[in-house]
Amino acid sequence: MKRIYLDHNATTPMAPEVLAAMMPYLTGEFGNASSIHAYGQNAREAVERARSSVAALLGARAADIVFTSGGTEANNHAILGAVSAASGKATHVITSAIEHIAVLDPCRALARHGVELTILPVDRDGLVNVEDVRRAIRPETVLITIMLANNEIGTIQPIEEIGKLASEKGIVFHADAVQAAGKISIDVEKLGVDLLSISAHKFCGPKGVGALYVRKGTKLDPLMYGGHSERDRRPGTEDVAAIAGMGKAAELAHKNLPAEGERLRMLRDRLERGLLDRVPQSWVNGARAPRVPNTSNLTFPFIEGEAMVIALDLKGIACSMGAACSSGAVEPSHVLMALGLAAEDARATLRLSLGHQTTEEEIGFALETIPAAIDRLRQLSPTYKKPAIA
Ligand SMILES: *Cc1c(COP(=O)(O)O)cnc(C)c1O
């Protein structure tokens, strides 16, 4: 059976060049990057080469890149580390209602320890209002953390304007850019961020490795203690192979960027328009906001998203609800709820996310398969009302 993968916001397949870049460090070049001998020097060279490639993808200086175990660690490091470095007085943190849980959960953990937390709402299209950020700022605000691109609906936040506000007030500004890296161009100077998180496996790199950009001079405590690697910011022996893979993935993403973004946008728009035409009473979430080019989040009322994901999997299409399913209980997505969707509509939603190996032909297959599967499920739905034919 033909299988197509439309869940690239969950993870991406590794590019063959990435695996090739990793192989030497999984075999003969096994040195510890902190060792003085030739084995160590070769490993060190690979880590520093990767650091330059990741820096180039972000418009950053190589010295400002810290390798981590992924996006989750980078976000935790940024949030817990910035607040810890500012401690000693009352502290206040600002974030948004549609952040990834790897941002919301560390913020909530801080709130349990007495940090004041403001979670800003978003509008119907999933955008944070810059005026809301301005109004939320207090004298004790030490950190603003707002994502660059949302993982469920793909909306791109006005990070540049928020960055200006933060720097005017001397507040540390972090952006989770995990879903933006490799999809849109990122320039940490233009964005005005102090801290920015990315993860390799979201742009054709290996899992378990990411990076945190730390602007020179930003006060940031480490998450862990136990060694001097990554300039004292992140102890532990580096995963040289994973880091080398991330470097190669960054290099490829950087090289492919404008053209690949355009290609994905055309495919995504064709898929979206085709589904809206073929499925009555459906809509795209975040459609009027700027979005990353690979993501489409669609609501098909009267169906259960989970039933939909399973039905499509049986037809060979891998996608997701965009909502986290935990231990069997499918909670409606906090992102879609923040957009103001009714819980039953949030549950009737699919996230389709395209990637580097998505083809025109696959989009054609999806356009044949998805509307038929939705129609079948709707026929079974006790709440489904066929639109009256005009
Ligand atoms: C995937 C993702 C993360 C987590 O990254 P990992 O490397 O999987 O830990 C964080 N933020 C966003 C927006 C993501 O999409």
The ligand as an SDF file (V2000), in Angstrom:
LIG
                    3D

 15 15  0  0  0  0  0  0  0  0999 V2000
    8.4320   19.9110   18.5060 C   0  0  0  0  0  0  0  0  0  0  0  0
    8.3430   21.2010   19.2110 C   0  0  0  0  0  0  0  0  0  0  0  0
    9.0370   21.4230   20.4110 C   0  0  0  0  0  0  0  0  0  0  0  0
    9.8050   20.3300   21.1030 C   0  0  0  0  0  0  0  0  0  0  0  0
   10.9920   19.9970   20.4300 O   0  0  0  0  0  0  0  0  0  0  0  0
   11.6880   18.5740   20.7340 P   0  0  0  0  0  0  0  0  0  0  0  0
   12.9900   18.6810   20.0400 O   0  0  0  0  0  0  0  0  0  0  0  0
   10.7930   17.5440   20.1410 O   0  0  0  0  0  0  0  0  0  0  0  0
   11.8130   18.4700   22.2040 O   0  0  0  0  0  0  0  0  0  0  0  0
    8.9610   22.6700   20.9770 C   0  0  0  0  0  0  0  0  0  0  0  0
    8.2580   23.6650   20.4200 N   0  0  0  0  0  0  0  0  0  0  0  0
    7.5700   23.4990   19.2770 C   0  0  0  0  0  0  0  0  0  0  0  0
    6.8190   24.6350   18.7050 C   0  0  0  0  0  0  0  0  0  0  0  0
    7.5960   22.2570   18.6380 C   0  0  0  0  0  0  0  0  0  0  0  0
    6.8950   22.0880   17.5100 O   0  0  0  0  0  0  0  0  0  0  0  0
  1  2  1  0
  2  3  1  0
  2 14  2  0
  3  4  1  0
  3 10  2  0
  4  5  1  0
  5  6  1  0
  6  7  2  0
  6  8  1  0
  6  9  1  0
 10 11  1  0
 11 12  2  0
 12 13  1  0
 12 14  1  0
 14 15  1  0
M  END
$$$$
